[in-house]
Amino acid sequence: MTPDPEEDAWRLLSARVDEAISELRERDARRETLAELVERRPVLGVRRGPVLRRVSNVWRLRELLLDESGGLFRVGSVIRVAKQPDHYSEQSALAAERRRVQLAALKSGFALGEVVNYGAARIQLSDSGGADAHPGLEVVGGEVVLHWGAVPGAQAGLGASSSTPLAAYLDDAVALLTGR
């Protein structure tokens, strides 16, 4: 039986993710929180604000998040939990939304100053789901490549032609985070 180059590429990427997790733990790299923003249902017709449900701790690897179990996520929205002022003078809907999420973080028990990521999209790191498991990943030349334009939430400046070998991206991002 001949080895399948696609399976080998996924296996090598999985090993690289495990190495990255080990190095990040060893060097005690800074972690952030991954949370899910949950809109609560009204009770007796009274609308209640959202809550943030803690999912896990993650390392920020530039535009990606990596958790301790090897889960990889595309960064969604990010807030730093801050005390809310007594008087608001919002100039935009975006500022009002950020304040609403920060208030949800405080009410959900997150500490002041804590960095919370929410709305992150999971990137499936295997070929078990078939070619459509994650539209942004494919094996090219024996390496798993991430196509930024196909990643949910990708920045407008990163077009479909922008791609990166994922193992090299992880190496670079871990080096930046750990200072090696």
MARBAKE-454654 format. One record per residue (C-alpha): residue number from 0; residue in three letters; x, y, z. Coordinates in pm, 1 decimal. Layout:
BEGIN
[NUM,ala,[X,Y,Z]]
...
***
This chain:
BEGIN
[0,met,[0.0,0.0,0.0]]
[1,thr,[144.8,336.9,-102.5]]
[2,pro,[135.1,628.4,140.1]]
[3,asp,[-125.5,891.6,64.0]]
[4,pro,[40.8,1237.2,36.0]]
[5,glu,[-277.0,1409.6,157.9]]
[6,glu,[-296.1,1194.2,471.3]]
[7,asp,[73.4,1258.2,533.3]]
[8,ala,[19.4,1634.7,502.6]]
[9,trp,[-265.6,1627.8,756.5]]
[10,arg,[-62.0,1405.3,989.8]]
[11,leu,[238.4,1641.4,970.0]]
[12,leu,[15.5,1942.1,1039.2]]
[13,ser,[-137.6,1766.1,1339.6]]
[14,ala,[212.4,1696.5,1474.2]]
[15,arg,[309.7,2063.3,1419.9]]
[16,val,[0.5,2180.1,1609.1]]
[17,asp,[93.8,1949.6,1900.4]]
[18,glu,[451.0,2088.1,1896.9]]
[19,ala,[315.5,2444.1,1899.5]]
[20,ile,[94.2,2367.7,2199.8]]
[21,ser,[388.5,2213.0,2387.6]]
[22,glu,[612.2,2511.9,2315.9]]
[23,leu,[344.3,2762.9,2414.3]]
[24,arg,[285.9,2577.6,2743.3]]
[25,glu,[660.5,2547.9,2813.4]]
[26,arg,[721.1,2916.4,2757.5]]
[27,asp,[404.3,3011.2,2948.1]]
[28,ala,[282.7,3223.3,2657.0]]
[29,arg,[7.8,3476.9,2722.3]]
[30,arg,[-343.7,3338.3,2686.9]]
[31,glu,[-674.6,3497.0,2609.8]]
[32,thr,[-1028.5,3371.9,2657.2]]
[33,leu,[-1250.3,3226.1,2387.4]]
[34,ala,[-1617.7,3281.6,2460.9]]
[35,glu,[-1953.1,3245.3,2292.7]]
[36,leu,[-2193.4,3539.6,2285.9]]
[37,val,[-2537.2,3406.4,2380.1]]
[38,glu,[-2846.8,3617.0,2325.9]]
[39,arg,[-3094.2,3532.7,2602.1]]
[40,arg,[-3462.9,3485.0,2538.8]]
[41,pro,[-3709.4,3738.5,2676.7]]
[42,val,[-3882.4,3649.5,3003.8]]
[43,leu,[-4244.8,3763.5,3028.9]]
[44,gly,[-4181.7,3990.9,2732.1]]
[45,val,[-3886.1,4164.7,2896.7]]
[46,arg,[-3571.6,4161.1,2683.1]]
[47,arg,[-3255.7,4062.7,2864.5]]
[48,gly,[-2904.2,4143.3,2758.2]]
[49,pro,[-2662.6,3885.7,2619.6]]
[50,val,[-2416.8,3680.1,2822.3]]
[51,leu,[-2071.8,3552.7,2731.3]]
[52,arg,[-2015.9,3182.0,2795.2]]
[53,arg,[-1652.0,3086.0,2853.0]]
[54,val,[-1542.1,2816.3,2604.5]]
[55,ser,[-1166.9,2781.3,2663.8]]
[56,asn,[-835.2,2958.8,2697.8]]
[57,val,[-653.5,3021.7,2370.4]]
[58,trp,[-327.6,3155.9,2239.7]]
[59,arg,[-356.6,3433.4,1981.4]]
[60,leu,[-144.3,3346.4,1680.7]]
[61,arg,[-197.5,3669.3,1488.2]]
[62,glu,[-520.2,3604.8,1291.1]]
[63,leu,[-579.4,3259.3,1440.7]]
[64,leu,[-654.2,3126.4,1788.4]]
[65,leu,[-521.9,2791.2,1914.9]]
[66,asp,[-669.0,2612.9,2217.7]]
[67,glu,[-504.8,2347.8,2436.9]]
[68,ser,[-687.3,2060.6,2267.1]]
[69,gly,[-551.0,2157.8,1924.3]]
[70,gly,[-860.2,2345.2,1806.5]]
[71,leu,[-782.0,2623.7,1561.8]]
[72,phe,[-1012.8,2923.2,1516.8]]
[73,arg,[-1025.6,3229.0,1292.3]]
[74,val,[-1035.4,3542.5,1508.7]]
[75,gly,[-1381.3,3696.7,1523.8]]
[76,ser,[-1441.3,3995.4,1751.8]]
[77,val,[-1225.6,4091.3,2049.2]]
[78,ile,[-1291.1,4304.1,2356.6]]
[79,arg,[-1097.5,4391.0,2668.6]]
[80,val,[-1326.9,4385.6,2969.3]]
[81,ala,[-1345.9,4737.5,3110.6]]
[82,lys,[-1544.5,4920.1,3374.1]]
[83,gln,[-1836.2,5099.4,3218.0]]
[84,pro,[-1859.7,5477.7,3259.7]]
[85,asp,[-2166.4,5630.8,3423.0]]
[86,his,[-2243.6,5843.3,3117.6]]
[87,tyr,[-2228.0,5724.9,2757.3]]
[88,ser,[-2190.1,5945.3,2455.1]]
[89,glu,[-2180.9,5691.7,2172.8]]
[90,gln,[-2123.2,5833.8,1830.6]]
[91,ser,[-2174.6,5507.2,1645.5]]
[92,ala,[-2364.4,5180.3,1650.0]]
[93,leu,[-2031.9,4994.5,1666.0]]
[94,ala,[-1936.1,5168.2,1991.4]]
[95,ala,[-2277.7,5087.8,2138.8]]
[96,glu,[-2238.9,4721.3,2041.4]]
[97,arg,[-1891.9,4701.5,2198.6]]
[98,arg,[-2026.9,4854.3,2519.9]]
[99,arg,[-2314.0,4601.7,2519.4]]
[100,val,[-2069.0,4309.6,2485.5]]
[101,gln,[-1834.3,4453.0,2750.8]]
[102,leu,[-2129.0,4482.6,2988.4]]
[103,ala,[-2222.9,4120.7,2910.1]]
[104,ala,[-1863.6,4017.3,2989.5]]
[105,leu,[-1873.7,4194.7,3326.3]]
[106,lys,[-2210.4,4038.3,3413.6]]
[107,ser,[-2079.6,3697.0,3304.7]]
[108,gly,[-1794.7,3709.7,3556.7]]
[109,phe,[-1496.4,3798.3,3338.7]]
[110,ala,[-1222.2,3992.7,3517.5]]
[111,leu,[-1145.9,4356.4,3442.3]]
[112,gly,[-868.8,4376.7,3183.3]]
[113,glu,[-929.9,4024.1,3053.2]]
[114,val,[-913.6,3985.9,2673.1]]
[115,val,[-1217.3,3798.8,2540.1]]
[116,asn,[-1251.8,3664.7,2184.6]]
[117,tyr,[-1600.6,3581.2,2059.6]]
[118,gly,[-1756.7,3503.7,1724.8]]
[119,ala,[-1453.3,3293.1,1625.4]]
[120,ala,[-1497.3,3042.4,1341.3]]
[121,arg,[-1353.3,2692.9,1395.1]]
[122,ile,[-1111.4,2566.6,1131.5]]
[123,gln,[-1135.6,2189.2,1095.4]]
[124,leu,[-786.0,2042.4,1082.0]]
[125,ser,[-848.2,1709.9,913.4]]
[126,asp,[-949.1,1562.1,584.0]]
[127,ser,[-1207.7,1337.0,752.0]]
[128,gly,[-1494.0,1566.7,653.5]]
[129,gly,[-1407.1,1553.2,286.1]]
[130,ala,[-1310.3,1837.8,57.2]]
[131,asp,[-1587.4,2064.3,186.7]]
[132,ala,[-1504.2,2021.4,558.1]]
[133,his,[-1341.9,2363.4,561.7]]
[134,pro,[-1335.5,2573.2,247.7]]
[135,gly,[-1013.8,2754.1,340.1]]
[136,leu,[-786.4,2449.0,367.5]]
[137,glu,[-639.3,2225.6,100.5]]
[138,val,[-330.4,2016.2,42.4]]
[139,val,[-92.9,2171.5,-212.0]]
[140,gly,[247.3,2019.2,-282.8]]
[141,gly,[234.8,1798.4,25.9]]
[142,glu,[146.6,2085.4,264.4]]
[143,val,[-182.2,2200.6,411.9]]
[144,val,[-239.5,2553.7,283.4]]
[145,leu,[-479.7,2810.8,427.2]]
[146,his,[-651.7,3032.3,168.3]]
[147,trp,[-736.3,3351.5,356.0]]
[148,gly,[-1013.4,3466.5,122.7]]
[149,ala,[-1211.0,3148.2,191.3]]
[150,val,[-1183.4,3174.9,569.4]]
[151,pro,[-1503.2,3303.3,732.7]]
[152,gly,[-1443.9,3657.3,856.9]]
[153,ala,[-1129.6,3712.2,649.9]]
[154,gln,[-1024.6,4073.0,611.0]]
[155,ala,[-1117.8,4239.2,284.1]]
[156,gly,[-752.2,4300.2,198.1]]
[157,leu,[-675.5,3928.3,198.2]]
[158,gly,[-807.2,3802.1,-132.6]]
[159,ala,[-877.2,3447.4,-245.1]]
[160,ser,[-531.4,3436.0,-403.4]]
[161,ser,[-364.0,3498.7,-66.8]]
[162,ser,[-258.2,3165.4,82.1]]
[163,thr,[-10.2,3044.3,342.6]]
[164,pro,[128.9,2701.3,432.1]]
[165,leu,[-35.0,2652.9,771.4]]
[166,ala,[264.0,2483.7,940.6]]
[167,ala,[493.9,2774.0,845.0]]
[168,tyr,[231.9,3024.0,964.8]]
[169,leu,[212.6,2844.4,1302.0]]
[170,asp,[593.4,2841.5,1335.6]]
[171,asp,[613.5,3215.0,1268.3]]
[172,ala,[321.9,3306.1,1495.4]]
[173,val,[450.3,3092.7,1784.9]]
[174,ala,[794.7,3252.2,1748.8]]
[175,leu,[639.0,3599.8,1766.7]]
[176,leu,[427.6,3514.4,2071.5]]
[177,thr,[706.0,3342.9,2265.9]]
[178,gly,[986.9,3577.3,2162.7]]
[179,arg,[1214.1,3302.5,2031.5]]
***
